[in-house]
Amino acid sequence: MRLLNALPPYNMFGLEDQDYKKAKVVVIPVPYDSTSTYKAGSREGPHAIIEASRTVELYSEETGSDISRIGIFTTDELAPDYSSPENMVKRIESEVKVVIGDKKIPVLIGGEHTISVGSISALSKVNKKFSVLQFDAHSDSRDSYQGTRYCHACVIARARELCNGTYSVGIRSMEEGADRRKDVLLMKDMHKMTNEQIAKKIIDGTEDSVYLTIDFDVLDSSEMPSTGTPEPDGMSFHNVKEILRIVLKKKKVIGLDFVELNPIPGFVAPNYLAAKLIYLTIGFAFS
């Protein structure tokens, strides 16, 4: 028996009858935050995002379509490996290899930013000629931090070893020297630029194929307070959305992740914002 008035299924966007074989993108929830250094809790991010996403309207006025029709499949949550960050990265890599082996686009939902390394590593085994496009408040480019080269503060350092370059957007907190790199677009400079100018910088600074990683703390903390390290003076939802709309028309997206939502109990607006941004980004990339 099937209830006539049941809640939407528990998957991204509450999709009825999701089908792995027909899916273009595969969402992998990764509830991992073992290297968090300020406020832990992003392991709760995937559940909060999925829960909020079940109320997102599937028809998008932004794309003029039901984005879900491209085929979106959500896997079960990936069990964390707490033995070491390196082993967790390997676990993620092995799961993403299966997805890309089936010729589908991996979309990871974190969890902390370390999860990106496993996904990028899997894709690099197929082709290194891609850029990692990072939206983030923090440069995340330390070679090691707190005794490991695999943590949220080292993601872009590892990405640079795995692909053909990175481009970072929205940065306003960094280690010394990061502000002198040509592949880092600082928030203080972005304030003087239009969305179109920012998009052109990104397009010119990246390969035709990109892996997109969005740390939700790229958003101003007034719009997105639910992160482990909220930073003031950031981007707005509107800015991120419009820049992605322009950039993703020009790029082939080979993988994505969305990380560092740290839910605040009883405060659901940031969770919904996160779910909506994920849905629109998938739409801009693949609709």
Beta strands, then each sheet from edge to edge (+ up, - down):
strand 1: 25-30
strand 2: 59-60
strand 3: 65-66
strand 4: 72-74
strand 5: 105-110
strand 6: 131-135
strand 7: 166-171
strand 8: 184-186
strand 9: 209-215
strand 10: 252-259
sheet 1: 4+ 1+ 5+ 10+ 9+ 6+ 7+ 8+
sheet 2: 2+ 3-
end
